[in-house]
Amino acid sequence: MHKSGFVNIIGRPNVGKSTLMNALVGERMSIITSKPQTTRHRIVGIISAEDYQVVFSDTPGIIEAPAYRMQEAMNRFVDTTFEDADIMMFVTEVGETYKDNDPVLERLRKVEVPLFLVLNKIDQVQEARVLQLIQEWNERIAFTETIPVSALQKANTDRLLEVILQYLPEGPAYYPKDQLTDRPERFFVSEIIREKILMLYHQEVPYSSEVIVTSFKEDETNKGEPLVRIGADIYVARDTQKAIIIGKGGSAIKKLGTEARKDIEKFLERKVFLELHVKVKDNWRDDDRMLKHFGYRG
């Protein structure tokens, strides 16, 4: 018997959804920073064995009051997870609170597939507090299973996978067994660059930025080593943001390029030549054509 299914992960920004999926899949599928709205797209990570295939889906954090059409599109990625899940995984963390009438909780109460509560960051509180939170959450919603974890430390994530496999329905493999994600390498390269923007810049700049890989060519160095030549455009919303990204004498973008190249080389396991350009597109977060270009709209 072969088991397979879609395990969809939802929760607010910064509760550790991406860290959890990366821990489960064992690969760096979703970028991780301490800043909210790091994940902007629905990203698939796949675990396969001879007798099963689990297709995890990491989603953007739910934005309660979207300020831009981009954020509305991010919330739509979350909406789709309620439509195609075989297992729903609601991730919260020990310091987080929800009102009883929160729209997300209302939707979770209507879920008909197995519903898991994953209580993350348990390493930050005493065990008694973890047990108290588990009881409080299960009094609010009838969860099928509750698994406390520390995704960052990979504590209890093996147990979580075991429980997922118990509830996985019988079915075929949806992807080739050696495939880890449904996204191309270009996508992850752009995400790595965007991660570095989130880490190196402050205030509004990271949230006004988007990255598109414009060229991705296999080549080799003069020593015959594999080389990938990558060109990428960084879009920002205003001229002042472009100046910040570039920095005085190009110092900031040089540092950005160096940091991104190092991680891209780790990801691709090849030498990389990275060329970055900065472009201004006024108000792109509310521009339907640009949002479609960046993959936010079908």
Backbone as CSV, one residue per row, in Angstrom:
resi,resn,N_x,N_y,N_z,CA_x,CA_y,CA_z,C_x,C_y,C_z
1,MET,0.845,-1.198,0.000,0.000,0.000,0.000,0.882,1.251,0.000
2,HIS,0.548,2.193,-0.861,1.291,3.453,-0.947,0.414,4.579,-0.434
3,LYS,0.968,5.395,0.474,0.233,6.527,1.027,0.768,7.831,0.438
4,SER,-0.129,8.783,0.253,0.311,10.092,-0.237,-0.733,11.130,0.129
5,GLY,-0.303,12.387,0.180,-1.268,13.438,0.467,-0.619,14.788,0.644
6,PHE,-1.491,15.791,0.717,-1.070,17.184,0.838,-1.273,17.653,2.272
7,VAL,-0.181,18.077,2.899,-0.209,18.572,4.278,0.036,20.078,4.214
8,ASN,-1.005,20.840,4.485,-0.927,22.287,4.317,-0.713,22.977,5.658
9,ILE,0.293,23.867,5.697,0.724,24.525,6.929,0.228,25.968,6.929
10,ILE,-0.544,26.332,7.955,-1.007,27.725,8.047,-0.698,28.267,9.442
11,GLY,-0.753,29.595,9.551,-0.497,30.273,10.814,-0.094,31.709,10.544
12,ARG,0.067,32.458,11.590,0.454,33.867,11.453,1.924,33.999,11.069
13,PRO,2.335,35.214,10.638,3.755,35.442,10.365,4.606,35.177,11.598
14,ASN,5.782,34.638,11.359,6.814,34.507,12.403,6.552,33.451,13.482
15,VAL,5.646,32.505,13.216,5.435,31.444,14.211,6.335,30.239,13.952
16,GLY,7.049,30.253,12.802,7.996,29.178,12.526,7.531,28.175,11.488
17,LYS,6.606,28.576,10.616,6.098,27.652,9.592,7.200,27.206,8.641
18,SER,7.982,28.170,8.154,9.046,27.843,7.205,10.129,27.006,7.869
19,THR,10.486,27.361,9.108,11.488,26.575,9.845,11.002,25.146,10.018
20,LEU,9.713,24.999,10.302,9.140,23.667,10.494,9.195,22.854,9.208
21,MET,8.795,23.445,8.093,8.821,22.689,6.843,10.249,22.324,6.459
22,ASN,11.172,23.251,6.650,12.565,22.947,6.342,13.086,21.801,7.217
23,ALA,12.670,21.768,8.487,13.087,20.690,9.394,12.509,19.361,8.946
24,LEU,11.275,19.381,8.489,10.614,18.147,8.060,11.176,17.622,6.744
25,VAL,11.393,18.546,5.798,11.862,18.141,4.467,13.371,17.896,4.467
26,GLY,14.078,18.579,5.382,15.526,18.401,5.432,16.265,19.209,4.396
27,GLU,15.595,20.177,3.811,16.212,21.056,2.812,15.775,22.484,3.100
28,ARG,16.506,23.417,2.530,16.205,24.839,2.748,15.193,25.297,1.691
29,MET,13.923,24.946,1.915,12.885,25.234,0.922,12.396,26.674,1.010
30,SER,12.196,27.150,2.234,11.624,28.483,2.444,12.634,29.361,3.159
31,ILE,12.741,30.604,2.723,13.685,31.501,3.374,13.184,31.820,4.778
32,ILE,14.120,32.052,5.671,13.785,32.257,7.075,14.518,33.494,7.585
33,THR,13.787,34.483,8.022,14.393,35.597,8.753,13.482,35.890,9.936
34,SER,13.930,36.788,10.797,13.119,37.136,11.964,12.036,38.151,11.618
35,LYS,11.988,38.576,10.367,11.022,39.601,9.986,9.739,38.966,9.452
36,PRO,8.557,39.568,9.784,7.306,39.029,9.271,7.212,39.195,7.756
37,GLN,6.309,38.427,7.171,6.067,38.446,5.721,7.291,38.000,4.929
38,THR,8.116,37.154,5.535,9.264,36.628,4.800,8.798,35.728,3.669
39,THR,7.878,34.803,3.984,7.305,33.939,2.940,6.165,34.696,2.262
40,ARG,6.256,34.829,0.940,5.217,35.552,0.200,4.414,34.645,-0.722
41,HIS,4.932,33.453,-0.993,4.279,32.547,-1.927,3.962,31.221,-1.243
42,ARG,3.154,30.420,-1.895,2.902,29.067,-1.416,4.007,28.172,-1.979
43,ILE,4.760,27.552,-1.080,5.947,26.793,-1.475,5.796,25.336,-1.056
44,VAL,6.042,24.442,-1.995,5.879,23.015,-1.750,7.219,22.368,-1.419
45,GLY,7.224,21.518,-0.376,8.376,20.684,-0.040,7.914,19.233,0.033
46,ILE,8.666,18.333,-0.540,8.213,16.950,-0.716,9.146,15.971,0.005
47,ILE,8.550,15.056,0.773,9.290,13.948,1.367,8.762,12.659,0.739
48,SER,9.663,11.832,0.214,9.250,10.575,-0.413,10.029,9.400,0.154
49,ALA,9.354,8.286,0.263,9.980,7.005,0.583,9.316,5.966,-0.321
50,GLU,9.719,4.729,-0.166,9.193,3.687,-1.049,7.674,3.561,-0.949
51,ASP,7.144,3.727,0.267,5.718,3.480,0.470,4.909,4.738,0.811
52,TYR,5.515,5.927,0.690,4.719,7.130,0.930,5.335,8.340,0.249
53,GLN,4.488,9.377,0.098,4.948,10.701,-0.349,4.115,11.759,0.362
54,VAL,4.802,12.644,1.102,4.139,13.747,1.796,4.468,15.039,1.054
55,VAL,3.429,15.770,0.660,3.616,17.040,-0.040,3.229,18.168,0.928
56,PHE,4.236,18.789,1.516,3.998,19.900,2.439,3.819,21.192,1.649
57,SER,2.973,22.059,2.167,2.758,23.347,1.529,2.905,24.440,2.577
58,ASP,3.971,25.231,2.458,4.221,26.359,3.356,3.563,27.598,2.766
59,THR,2.840,28.338,3.585,2.096,29.494,3.093,2.570,30.776,3.767
60,PRO,2.264,31.924,3.161,2.562,33.190,3.838,1.793,33.267,5.157
61,GLY,2.327,34.035,6.094,1.582,34.286,7.326,0.319,35.060,7.023
62,ILE,-0.743,34.754,7.739,-2.032,35.401,7.503,-1.942,36.867,7.916
63,ILE,-2.277,37.767,6.999,-2.225,39.210,7.262,-3.637,39.687,7.573
64,GLU,-3.837,40.188,8.783,-5.190,40.489,9.246,-5.788,41.727,8.570
65,ALA,-4.966,42.684,8.214,-5.478,43.899,7.557,-4.569,44.226,6.371
66,PRO,-4.776,43.575,5.220,-3.897,43.790,4.064,-3.894,45.257,3.632
67,ALA,-2.701,45.801,3.418,-2.568,47.207,3.026,-2.363,47.353,1.520
68,TYR,-1.986,46.259,0.851,-1.699,46.303,-0.574,-2.345,45.114,-1.271
69,ARG,-2.483,45.214,-2.577,-3.006,44.073,-3.342,-2.066,42.872,-3.248
70,MET,-0.768,43.146,-3.099,0.180,42.048,-2.912,-0.191,41.241,-1.676
71,GLN,-0.522,41.924,-0.574,-0.877,41.224,0.655,-2.209,40.496,0.515
72,GLU,-3.130,41.060,-0.261,-4.382,40.359,-0.537,-4.100,39.059,-1.296
73,ALA,-3.172,39.133,-2.250,-2.794,37.935,-3.005,-2.138,36.901,-2.091
74,MET,-1.312,37.365,-1.146,-0.681,36.448,-0.192,-1.745,35.728,0.636
75,ASN,-2.780,36.455,1.047,-3.864,35.825,1.807,-4.629,34.817,0.956
76,ARG,-4.717,35.078,-0.347,-5.395,34.108,-1.231,-4.613,32.798,-1.311
77,PHE,-3.274,32.882,-1.244,-2.480,31.646,-1.197,-2.884,30.820,0.028
78,VAL,-3.145,31.513,1.142,-3.579,30.817,2.358,-4.964,30.204,2.144
79,ASP,-5.858,30.959,1.511,-7.221,30.461,1.266,-7.210,29.143,0.501
80,THR,-6.327,29.026,-0.485,-6.313,27.807,-1.306,-5.929,26.579,-0.490
81,THR,-5.221,26.782,0.626,-4.808,25.625,1.430,-5.998,24.933,2.086
82,PHE,-7.093,25.654,2.277,-8.290,25.036,2.849,-9.028,24.178,1.828
83,GLU,-8.685,24.338,0.564,-9.421,23.654,-0.500,-8.832,22.316,-0.893
84,ASP,-7.520,22.120,-0.722,-6.899,20.914,-1.293,-6.101,20.108,-0.272
85,ALA,-6.370,20.307,1.020,-5.580,19.619,2.046,-6.119,18.217,2.325
86,ASP,-5.195,17.282,2.534,-5.541,15.989,3.120,-5.353,16.036,4.627
87,ILE,-4.424,16.892,5.074,-4.211,17.167,6.497,-3.945,18.663,6.623
88,MET,-4.607,19.319,7.561,-4.333,20.732,7.839,-3.481,20.828,9.093
89,MET,-2.431,21.627,9.033,-1.524,21.786,10.151,-1.520,23.261,10.561
90,PHE,-2.121,23.550,11.712,-2.172,24.915,12.232,-0.997,25.110,13.189
91,VAL,-0.096,26.033,12.833,1.095,26.279,13.640,0.900,27.560,14.446
92,THR,1.065,27.429,15.732,1.077,28.597,16.618,2.300,28.454,17.514
93,GLU,2.587,29.482,18.310,3.747,29.370,19.210,3.346,29.801,20.608
94,VAL,4.203,29.465,21.548,3.830,29.537,22.966,3.451,30.941,23.438
95,GLY,3.910,31.978,22.741,3.611,33.333,23.188,2.474,34.002,22.442
96,GLU,1.780,33.250,21.614,0.790,33.854,20.718,-0.626,33.717,21.275
97,THR,-1.452,34.738,21.032,-2.845,34.695,21.473,-3.786,34.955,20.302
98,TYR,-4.953,34.360,20.368,-6.024,34.559,19.389,-7.326,34.851,20.120
99,LYS,-8.139,35.723,19.550,-9.498,35.910,20.064,-10.371,34.755,19.572
100,ASP,-11.392,34.418,20.330,-12.250,33.283,19.966,-12.933,33.469,18.614
101,ASN,-13.225,34.739,18.277,-13.939,34.993,17.020,-12.988,35.300,15.861
102,ASP,-11.702,35.003,16.024,-10.749,35.230,14.941,-11.191,34.449,13.697
103,PRO,-11.194,35.087,12.513,-11.660,34.404,11.300,-10.909,33.103,10.997
104,VAL,-9.629,33.056,11.329,-8.851,31.836,11.078,-9.373,30.688,11.938
105,LEU,-9.645,30.965,13.213,-10.165,29.925,14.097,-11.545,29.474,13.635
106,GLU,-12.353,30.420,13.167,-13.677,30.060,12.653,-13.555,29.093,11.479
107,ARG,-12.601,29.340,10.606,-12.406,28.451,9.449,-11.861,27.090,9.882
108,LEU,-10.958,27.106,10.858,-10.379,25.845,11.343,-11.453,24.952,11.958
109,ARG,-12.434,25.556,12.603,-13.508,24.771,13.239,-14.353,24.040,12.198
110,LYS,-14.307,24.497,10.957,-15.113,23.879,9.892,-14.315,22.896,9.037
111,VAL,-13.028,22.733,9.339,-12.181,21.829,8.556,-12.656,20.387,8.737
112,GLU,-12.785,19.658,7.625,-13.307,18.290,7.679,-12.211,17.235,7.595
113,VAL,-11.000,17.632,7.189,-9.883,16.681,7.138,-9.195,16.680,8.505
114,PRO,-8.298,15.715,8.783,-7.559,15.732,10.048,-6.880,17.085,10.279
115,LEU,-7.067,17.620,11.475,-6.555,18.953,11.816,-5.552,18.825,12.959
116,PHE,-4.306,19.213,12.682,-3.240,19.119,13.683,-2.951,20.492,14.267
117,LEU,-2.784,20.532,15.590,-2.225,21.706,16.246,-0.741,21.451,16.464
118,VAL,0.098,22.300,15.899,1.538,22.216,16.138,1.932,23.428,16.970
119,LEU,2.248,23.163,18.242,2.631,24.231,19.167,4.145,24.360,19.139
120,ASN,4.625,25.459,18.542,6.057,25.632,18.297,6.725,26.467,19.403
121,LYS,8.051,26.403,19.410,8.923,27.176,20.324,8.747,26.738,21.781
122,ILE,8.527,25.430,21.982,8.311,24.928,23.344,9.584,25.015,24.191
123,ASP,10.724,25.227,23.540,11.979,25.371,24.280,12.037,26.690,25.050
124,GLN,11.096,27.589,24.779,11.141,28.915,25.411,10.366,29.001,26.722
125,VAL,9.616,27.946,27.081,8.808,27.987,28.310,8.939,26.670,29.070
126,GLN,8.453,26.661,30.296,8.461,25.461,31.116,7.434,24.451,30.597
127,GLU,7.678,23.159,30.905,6.783,22.105,30.432,5.350,22.296,30.930
128,ALA,5.200,22.784,32.152,3.852,23.007,32.703,3.064,23.999,31.849
129,ARG,3.750,25.015,31.354,3.085,26.008,30.499,2.694,25.379,29.160
130,VAL,3.538,24.520,28.622,3.209,23.819,27.371,1.941,22.995,27.553
131,LEU,1.857,22.247,28.644,0.678,21.410,28.904,-0.577,22.256,29.082
132,GLN,-0.414,23.408,29.743,-1.546,24.325,29.924,-2.057,24.848,28.581
133,LEU,-1.132,25.244,27.706,-1.511,25.761,26.382,-2.189,24.687,25.543
134,ILE,-1.679,23.470,25.598,-2.293,22.364,24.847,-3.747,22.179,25.290
135,GLN,-3.981,22.201,26.616,-5.339,22.037,27.133,-6.236,23.194,26.689
136,GLU,-5.724,24.420,26.796,-6.526,25.598,26.415,-6.902,25.559,24.944
137,TRP,-5.935,25.218,24.081,-6.214,25.172,22.642,-7.239,24.091,22.314
138,ASN,-7.138,22.949,22.935,-8.062,21.859,22.618,-9.451,22.067,23.198
139,GLU,-9.575,22.968,24.142,-10.907,23.359,24.616,-11.587,24.299,23.625
140,ARG,-10.787,24.953,22.788,-11.326,25.914,21.816,-11.663,25.250,20.477
141,ILE,-10.821,24.316,20.067,-10.984,23.668,18.760,-10.731,22.168,18.930
142,ALA,-11.526,21.366,18.240,-11.394,19.901,18.332,-10.282,19.432,17.382
143,PHE,-9.038,19.580,17.816,-7.916,19.136,16.995,-7.842,17.608,16.989
144,THR,-7.498,17.066,15.839,-7.327,15.620,15.713,-6.101,15.167,16.482
145,GLU,-5.016,15.929,16.356,-3.767,15.631,17.055,-3.120,16.937,17.481
146,THR,-2.389,16.893,18.590,-1.625,18.047,19.065,-0.179,17.618,19.267
147,ILE,0.734,18.301,18.604,2.151,17.955,18.678,2.946,19.195,19.090
148,PRO,3.523,19.212,20.287,4.407,20.328,20.671,5.798,20.101,20.088
149,VAL,6.392,21.148,19.512,7.698,21.005,18.867,8.561,22.245,19.115
150,SER,9.842,22.087,18.867,10.736,23.226,18.645,11.316,23.016,17.250
151,ALA,10.749,23.705,16.261,11.182,23.503,14.877,12.645,23.877,14.700
152,LEU,13.084,24.940,15.378,14.456,25.410,15.235,15.446,24.364,15.735
153,GLN,15.098,23.697,16.810,15.986,22.679,17.388,15.645,21.266,16.903
154,LYS,14.645,21.179,16.013,14.166,19.891,15.477,13.742,18.940,16.597
155,ALA,13.180,19.506,17.650,12.695,18.703,18.776,11.269,18.250,18.501
156,ASN,11.053,16.945,18.490,9.750,16.310,18.289,9.257,16.383,16.842
157,THR,10.072,16.871,15.918,9.641,16.915,14.514,9.567,15.517,13.914
158,ASP,10.409,14.594,14.380,10.310,13.203,13.917,8.974,12.601,14.337
159,ARG,8.564,12.912,15.556,7.267,12.421,16.044,6.135,12.999,15.214
160,LEU,6.238,14.271,14.857,5.219,14.913,14.014,5.090,14.180,12.686
161,LEU,6.209,13.846,12.067,6.164,13.126,10.790,5.520,11.745,10.963
162,GLU,5.831,11.066,12.051,5.225,9.756,12.314,3.700,9.859,12.371
163,VAL,3.205,10.886,13.051,1.756,11.059,13.193,1.128,11.422,11.849
164,ILE,1.814,12.272,11.069,1.321,12.610,9.736,1.134,11.341,8.902
165,LEU,2.118,10.456,8.933,2.054,9.229,8.133,0.894,8.337,8.569
166,GLN,0.517,8.385,9.840,-0.622,7.596,10.313,-1.929,8.048,9.664
167,TYR,-2.034,9.336,9.403,-3.288,9.895,8.865,-3.273,10.070,7.349
168,LEU,-2.145,9.827,6.719,-2.031,10.034,5.278,-2.905,9.020,4.540
169,PRO,-3.717,9.448,3.578,-4.577,8.501,2.863,-3.793,7.661,1.850
170,GLU,-4.388,6.588,1.445,-3.796,5.764,0.396,-3.871,6.534,-0.920
171,GLY,-2.790,6.506,-1.705,-2.794,7.243,-2.961,-1.480,7.095,-3.695
172,PRO,-1.426,7.632,-4.909,-0.222,7.510,-5.730,0.800,8.587,-5.384
173,ALA,1.992,8.460,-5.928,2.992,9.535,-5.830,2.594,10.637,-6.809
174,TYR,2.527,11.864,-6.325,2.136,12.992,-7.183,3.327,13.594,-7.911
175,TYR,4.516,13.351,-7.388,5.740,13.884,-7.981,6.769,12.764,-8.079
176,PRO,7.768,12.912,-8.966,8.869,11.933,-8.981,9.492,11.826,-7.596
177,LYS,9.903,10.623,-7.220,10.370,10.368,-5.856,11.625,11.161,-5.488
178,ASP,12.403,11.567,-6.479,13.630,12.313,-6.162,13.412,13.825,-6.179
179,GLN,12.160,14.264,-6.378,11.866,15.698,-6.453,11.583,16.234,-5.055
180,LEU,12.163,17.391,-4.723,12.028,17.973,-3.391,11.040,19.134,-3.343
181,THR,10.718,19.713,-4.503,9.825,20.867,-4.531,9.234,21.011,-5.924
182,ASP,8.183,21.830,-6.038,7.583,22.089,-7.353,8.150,23.366,-7.971
183,ARG,9.077,24.000,-7.281,9.625,25.273,-7.769,10.964,25.058,-8.476
184,PRO,11.247,25.853,-9.512,12.537,25.744,-10.195,13.659,26.395,-9.392
185,GLU,14.900,26.104,-9.771,16.055,26.692,-9.083,16.016,28.216,-9.105
186,ARG,15.562,28.781,-10.214,15.503,30.246,-10.341,14.708,30.875,-9.190
187,PHE,13.585,30.223,-8.834,12.731,30.755,-7.776,13.507,30.840,-6.463
188,PHE,14.232,29.780,-6.124,14.950,29.767,-4.850,16.126,30.736,-4.861
189,VAL,16.722,30.936,-6.022,17.779,31.946,-6.134,17.206,33.329,-5.818
190,SER,16.039,33.640,-6.395,15.422,34.949,-6.128,15.041,35.077,-4.657
191,GLU,14.596,33.975,-4.042,14.242,34.001,-2.627,15.469,34.213,-1.736
192,ILE,16.591,33.624,-2.107,17.820,33.829,-1.329,18.252,35.293,-1.386
193,ILE,18.170,35.886,-2.567,18.526,37.310,-2.695,17.580,38.164,-1.849
194,ARG,16.284,37.832,-1.907,15.303,38.594,-1.129,15.527,38.417,0.376
195,GLU,15.931,37.214,0.775,16.258,36.979,2.183,17.380,37.910,2.640
196,LYS,18.397,38.065,1.795,19.519,38.931,2.180,19.082,40.398,2.252
197,ILE,18.151,40.786,1.401,17.622,42.154,1.484,16.909,42.344,2.821
198,LEU,16.125,41.333,3.224,15.433,41.402,4.515,16.421,41.515,5.675
199,MET,17.546,40.844,5.558,18.517,40.813,6.649,19.409,42.056,6.690
200,LEU,19.727,42.622,5.525,20.719,43.694,5.466,20.131,45.100,5.493
201,TYR,18.843,45.235,5.151,18.236,46.574,5.077,17.135,46.699,6.123
202,HIS,16.706,47.934,6.364,15.799,48.188,7.473,14.562,48.944,7.008
203,GLN,13.639,49.107,7.971,12.397,49.860,7.792,11.610,49.313,6.595
204,GLU,11.170,50.182,5.710,10.247,49.767,4.656,10.940,49.112,3.472
205,VAL,12.235,49.311,3.308,12.930,48.866,2.097,12.726,47.382,1.789
206,PRO,12.920,46.462,2.747,12.755,45.042,2.414,11.347,44.689,1.940
207,TYR,10.343,45.373,2.516,8.954,45.048,2.180,8.519,45.685,0.864
208,SER,9.316,46.636,0.380,9.032,47.275,-0.909,9.844,46.640,-2.035
209,SER,10.551,45.562,-1.732,11.463,44.948,-2.706,10.912,43.632,-3.233
210,GLU,11.218,43.373,-4.490,10.918,42.080,-5.107,12.069,41.745,-6.035
211,VAL,12.326,40.463,-6.223,13.483,40.029,-7.013,13.028,39.106,-8.135
212,ILE,13.526,39.367,-9.320,13.268,38.497,-10.471,14.605,38.080,-11.074
213,VAL,14.806,36.786,-11.248,16.008,36.283,-11.923,15.790,36.414,-13.424
214,THR,16.638,37.179,-14.079,16.472,37.458,-15.516,17.311,36.541,-16.404
215,SER,18.397,35.994,-15.847,19.221,35.069,-16.634,19.850,34.034,-15.708
216,PHE,19.997,32.822,-16.223,20.507,31.699,-15.430,21.197,30.766,-16.424
217,LYS,22.509,30.919,-16.565,23.227,30.195,-17.624,24.326,29.311,-17.045
218,GLU,24.309,28.060,-17.438,25.368,27.127,-17.048,26.629,27.450,-17.848
219,ASP,27.755,27.476,-17.168,29.023,27.797,-17.824,30.116,27.059,-17.058
220,GLU,31.349,27.457,-17.236,32.436,26.890,-16.435,33.516,27.938,-16.241
221,THR,34.295,27.775,-15.182,35.393,28.703,-14.912,36.562,28.382,-15.838
222,ASN,37.580,29.238,-15.791,38.748,28.987,-16.648,39.528,27.747,-16.199
223,LYS,39.167,27.203,-15.042,39.777,25.958,-14.580,38.899,24.744,-14.900
224,GLY,37.815,25.011,-15.625,36.934,23.920,-16.024,35.897,23.539,-14.989
225,GLU,35.774,24.321,-13.878,34.780,24.024,-12.849,33.399,24.507,-13.299
226,PRO,32.328,23.823,-12.859,30.973,24.290,-13.197,30.723,25.685,-12.630
227,LEU,30.113,26.526,-13.426,29.811,27.905,-13.030,28.406,28.253,-13.505
228,VAL,27.665,28.965,-12.669,26.352,29.465,-13.081,26.407,30.986,-13.090
229,ARG,26.106,31.546,-14.251,26.050,33.013,-14.375,24.598,33.445,-14.185
230,ILE,24.366,34.243,-13.148,23.002,34.641,-12.791,22.868,36.154,-12.834
231,GLY,21.828,36.607,-13.507,21.468,38.022,-13.484,20.128,38.172,-12.791
232,ALA,19.983,39.186,-11.942,18.729,39.385,-11.228,18.416,40.866,-11.116
233,ASP,17.137,41.193,-11.242,16.658,42.564,-11.059,15.981,42.681,-9.699
234,ILE,16.350,43.709,-8.956,15.686,44.024,-7.687,14.759,45.205,-7.949
235,TYR,13.465,44.994,-7.746,12.487,46.070,-7.936,12.169,46.714,-6.595
236,VAL,12.117,48.038,-6.587,11.691,48.788,-5.411,10.620,49.778,-5.843
237,ALA,9.964,50.402,-4.849,8.807,51.247,-5.151,9.157,52.720,-5.347
238,ARG,10.358,53.144,-4.890,10.695,54.569,-4.996,12.186,54.758,-5.278
239,ASP,12.534,55.912,-5.844,13.937,56.224,-6.152,14.797,56.246,-4.885
240,THR,14.223,56.735,-3.784,14.994,56.794,-2.536,15.377,55.380,-2.069
241,GLN,14.488,54.420,-2.313,14.779,53.039,-1.926,15.883,52.454,-2.810
242,LYS,15.887,52.837,-4.076,16.951,52.381,-4.973,18.303,52.861,-4.459
243,ALA,18.350,54.121,-4.033,19.606,54.676,-3.519,20.067,53.929,-2.266
244,ILE,19.125,53.519,-1.422,19.474,52.780,-0.200,20.001,51.389,-0.552
245,ILE,19.342,50.723,-1.490,19.781,49.379,-1.902,21.216,49.443,-2.447
246,ILE,21.502,50.460,-3.251,22.829,50.570,-3.869,23.875,51.007,-2.832
247,GLY,23.517,51.973,-2.009,24.438,52.448,-0.980,25.490,53.390,-1.541
248,LYS,26.241,54.029,-0.645,27.258,54.999,-1.045,28.366,54.303,-1.837
249,GLY,28.571,54.775,-3.053,29.598,54.188,-3.904,29.349,52.728,-4.256
250,GLY,28.076,52.292,-4.125,27.749,50.892,-4.448,28.102,49.908,-3.344
251,SER,28.423,50.420,-2.143,28.897,49.548,-1.066,27.826,48.569,-0.582
252,ALA,26.584,49.040,-0.498,25.518,48.195,0.049,25.169,47.052,-0.902
253,ILE,25.039,47.373,-2.185,24.674,46.315,-3.139,25.835,45.335,-3.331
254,LYS,27.046,45.803,-3.148,28.200,44.892,-3.223,28.138,43.874,-2.088
255,LYS,27.815,44.353,-0.884,27.693,43.446,0.256,26.524,42.481,0.046
256,LEU,25.411,43.010,-0.450,24.251,42.172,-0.742,24.617,41.061,-1.726
257,GLY,25.316,41.427,-2.790,25.709,40.451,-3.802,26.621,39.378,-3.246
258,THR,27.550,39.789,-2.390,28.492,38.827,-1.792,27.763,37.839,-0.886
259,GLU,26.891,38.369,-0.016,26.157,37.510,0.910,25.229,36.558,0.165
260,ALA,24.529,37.078,-0.852,23.603,36.233,-1.621,24.364,35.167,-2.396
261,ARG,25.473,35.549,-3.010,26.244,34.585,-3.812,26.706,33.404,-2.972
262,LYS,27.159,33.672,-1.750,27.631,32.585,-0.882,26.535,31.552,-0.654
263,ASP,25.328,32.023,-0.354,24.232,31.083,-0.078,23.720,30.416,-1.347
264,ILE,23.743,31.138,-2.464,23.327,30.532,-3.727,24.292,29.412,-4.113
265,GLU,25.589,29.634,-3.882,26.576,28.587,-4.169,26.334,27.357,-3.309
266,LYS,25.988,27.545,-2.043,25.660,26.409,-1.173,24.434,25.676,-1.700
267,PHE,23.441,26.449,-2.121,22.182,25.852,-2.594,22.382,25.081,-3.898
268,LEU,23.110,25.680,-4.848,23.305,25.053,-6.156,24.469,24.065,-6.173
269,GLU,25.328,24.175,-5.137,26.548,23.344,-5.071,27.426,23.562,-6.307
270,ARG,27.499,24.815,-6.733,28.339,25.214,-7.864,28.827,26.636,-7.639
271,LYS,29.895,26.997,-8.308,30.365,28.380,-8.293,29.324,29.259,-8.991
272,VAL,29.218,30.483,-8.515,28.204,31.397,-9.059,28.834,32.749,-9.352
273,PHE,28.473,33.313,-10.507,28.758,34.714,-10.813,27.409,35.427,-10.788
274,LEU,27.255,36.371,-9.869,25.961,37.028,-9.660,26.045,38.497,-10.009
275,GLU,25.122,38.936,-10.849,25.046,40.344,-11.241,23.668,40.887,-10.866
276,LEU,23.656,41.965,-10.072,22.405,42.543,-9.590,22.162,43.921,-10.186
277,HIS,20.916,44.191,-10.542,20.497,45.521,-11.011,19.277,45.958,-10.210
278,VAL,19.169,47.255,-9.950,18.039,47.780,-9.192,17.151,48.617,-10.113
279,LYS,15.854,48.326,-10.071,14.889,49.059,-10.901,13.779,49.620,-10.020
280,VAL,13.233,50.744,-10.448,12.136,51.373,-9.705,10.837,51.174,-10.476
281,LYS,9.834,50.643,-9.784,8.488,50.540,-10.348,7.526,51.091,-9.303
282,ASP,7.070,52.329,-9.554,6.228,53.002,-8.576,5.035,52.137,-8.174
283,ASN,4.867,51.998,-6.863,3.658,51.377,-6.319,3.402,49.975,-6.874
284,TRP,4.440,49.184,-7.086,4.259,47.876,-7.719,3.384,46.933,-6.901
285,ARG,3.318,47.153,-5.579,2.530,46.254,-4.726,1.027,46.384,-4.958
286,ASP,0.610,47.445,-5.689,-0.801,47.613,-6.046,-1.006,47.566,-7.560
287,ASP,0.000,47.102,-8.295,-0.047,47.066,-9.760,-0.315,45.631,-10.209
288,ASP,-1.520,45.382,-10.744,-1.915,44.014,-11.119,-0.960,43.386,-12.116
289,ARG,-0.487,44.170,-13.074,0.404,43.616,-14.102,1.730,43.186,-13.489
290,MET,2.278,44.031,-12.601,3.542,43.687,-11.953,3.366,42.505,-10.988
291,LEU,2.249,42.467,-10.292,1.994,41.345,-9.373,1.923,40.027,-10.136
292,LYS,1.321,40.069,-11.301,1.284,38.856,-12.129,2.693,38.478,-12.579
293,HIS,3.486,39.477,-12.954,4.877,39.252,-13.372,5.686,38.610,-12.247
294,PHE,5.383,39.005,-11.002,6.110,38.463,-9.850,5.502,37.164,-9.319
295,GLY,4.433,36.699,-9.949,3.870,35.396,-9.574,2.821,35.434,-8.479
296,TYR,2.223,36.610,-8.232,1.195,36.712,-7.199,-0.203,36.472,-7.732
297,ARG,-0.346,36.496,-9.032,-1.683,36.317,-9.617,-1.585,35.341,-10.777
298,GLY,-2.635,34.531,-10.906,-2.646,33.542,-11.988,-3.123,34.120,-13.291
